[in-house]
């Protein structure tokens, strides 16, 4: 329990055996009272076995579903076990658990979904080229949708509560970018309050980023399609209206 709430840290992991134990230990020492669920997204290494040595609960998926699929499984776990808050923390060490209380505090202030923003004046994280252009376009349009300033809508460092845990357990896009951008657009259009808090992003402990010039090009194309769907469909892209 943290401040009277049951908090679940959901950690999607793919082939993170080299560093996942250190990440879990840091979360446990920083966020006393929170539970950790590692969703092993079809790893071919010892991610599950290593995670279990830390005492974390491990859910092993039979094959790779992507971050969105892993997170949907995590949200279902949170829903089935009655957690009040679910927080996504990546297994590569980039997300600093010391920033989690800031996300939780914003939820306490009334937000339904809070994102840790890398471009909100904290830290030195930078990106450039097509990826940066895409982020700027997304930030502009989603800020208009949410009626608040959002600078980092592709951030996977996020927390949600109550009703959103329930709906994300039923519907959560698994496609590239869907787990961040599309889910955020859907939440906004369904009437949920989406906000951000500034966070610092750290270097990965292990592994390499998934970005490439080809993925960056696909990234831009998919963003265009997501925005088109967001403004052409009804209230949301899969979520029922808040409170219904």
N, C-alpha and C positions, 0 to 999 in steps of 0.2 A: 504494500500500500504506500502511496505517496500522497500526502495531504488528504487522506481519507478516500482516495480513489485507487482502484485496481488498474495498474498500468502494465501493458504488455509491449515489450520491445520486439518488433518483428524484424528479423535479419535475413533477407534473401541472400543466398550464397551459392556461387557456382565455382567449383575448383579453387576454394580459398583455404585449403588445409594449412598453407604456410603461415597464415596470419590470423585466422579466425579466432584462435584461442586468446590471443592478446587483446583483440577487440572485445570479446566477451568479458574478459577479466576487467578491462577498463570500464565497461558499462556497469558491471556488478559493483565495482568499488566506488563509482561515481553516483550511480542511481540506486542507492540502497532502498529496497522495497519494491522495485520493479522486477517483473519476470521477463526472461529472455526466451524467445522462440526462434531457433534457426531453421529456416526452410531451405533444405538442400535441394537445389533446383536441378537434379539429375547429374550431380558431379561425378567425374570419373576418377577423382582422387579420394583421399581420406577425410574430406571435409566433415562428414557426419561423425566419424569416429573421434576426430580431434575435438569437435564441438562438445561431444558428450563428456569428455574428460573434464570440462569446466563446470559440469552440473546443469548446463542449459538443456531445455527441452528441444529435441530435434525432430523435425518432420522431414522425411526423405521422400521426394517425388520420384516416381519411376522413370521419368524422362524429363528433358529440359522443356519448360513451359515459357521461359522468359520471366523477367522481373514481375510483370503484371500478373501472370499466372501464379507465381510464388506468393505474391502479396494477397491475391484473392484467397488462397489457401490459408494464409496467416490471418486474414480478417475473419474467415469462417471459424478458425480456432478461437479467436478472441470472442466472437459472438456466442459460440457454443458454451464457453466457459465464463461468460458474464463479465468480461473486462469493461471498464468504463472508458478507457483511453487506449488507443493503439498508436505506436510510434514506429515509423520505418527508420532503421539505422543500417547503412550498408556495411557489409562484412569486410570491406577492404581498408577500413580505418580512416577514410576521408571525413566522416561525420564525427564531430567532437561531442561526446555525450554530455559534456559540461554545458552545451547549448540547449539540451532538452528541457530544463526547467523554464527557459524562456518561451518555448513552444507551449508548454503546459499552462503557463501563466496567461498566455493570450487566449487559450481555450477557456480558462476560468472567467475571462472578461467577455465571453459571449461568442467567440468565433467557433465555427464548426470544423474547419480545416485550416491548419496553420502550416506554412512552408518556411523552411530555413533558407533565407535568401543570401546567395553569395555575392550579389552586386548591390548591397544596400548600405555600403559604407564601412563594413567590417571585413578585415582580412585583405589578402593580396591576390585572391584568385582572379585570373584573367582568361579570356578566350578571344579568338579572333577569326577572321575569315567568314565563310558561309555560316558556320555555327553561331558566331556572334551576331551576324545580321539577322538570322532567324530568331534568335533570342530577343532582339530588340523589337522585331515585328510582333512577336507573341506578347511581349510585355506590354506593348502599346494597346493591343486589342483586348487582352484579358483584363487590363486595368480598367478599360472602359466598361467591360461587362460587369466586373466586380464592384465598380464605383469606389475603388481604392487603389493605391499605388502598389503594383506587383512588378518586381524587377527580375525575378528568377523562377519562372513558371515551369521550368524543366527540372527543378530540384527534386531529388528523391528523398530528401530529408524532410519529413512531414509528420504531422500528428493530427488525428481526428478523434472524435468522440461520439458517443451515443448512437444517434440515428444513422450517421454515416458509416459506422462500423457495420451496422445491419445491412445497409444497401450495398456497400462495397463487398460484403460477403456473398451477395447474390450476383452483382454485376461489377466487374472491374476489367477494363480492356487489357489484353495481353500483348497487343501489337507494339512495335517499336514506337516510343513516345506516348503510346496510349496510357501507360501507367502514370504518367505525369500530366501531360498537356490535356489529353482527352478527358481524363477523369476530373481534372480541375474545371474544365469548361462545363462538363455535365453537372458538377456540383453547383457551380454558379447559376446555371440556367434553371436548376431545380429549386433555387431559392436558399441555398446554404450560404452561410457567411464565410468567405475565404479571405484570409489575411496572411501576412508574412512577418517574420522577425529576422533581423540581420544575424548571420552566423559566419564563422570563419571555416573555410574548407582546407583540409590538410592533404599532403601528398599521400598517395596510396602506400600501404605497407607492402603489398605484394601485387603481382600481376601487371597487366598493361591495360590502358584505356581501350574501349571498344570502337573509338572513333577512327575514321579513315576518310580520304577524299570522296570515295564512292558513297559511304554512309552519310557524309555531309550533304551530298547532292540529293540523296533520297530523303534526308531530313527536311530539306527545304520543300520538296514536293509534297511530302506528307503533311507538313504544317499547313500548306495551302489547302489541302483537302480537309483537314480538321477544322480550319476556320470557316471554310465553305459550309460544312455540315453544321457547325455551331450556329451560324446565322441563317441557315435555311430551314432547319428543323424546328419543331415546336419548342417545348419548354426545356428539354434536355436531350442528352444522347444515351439514355438508358436508365436514368434515375427518375423515380416518381417525385412529385413535388414534396418539399419539406413539410412534415407534419401529417402526411396522408398515409 
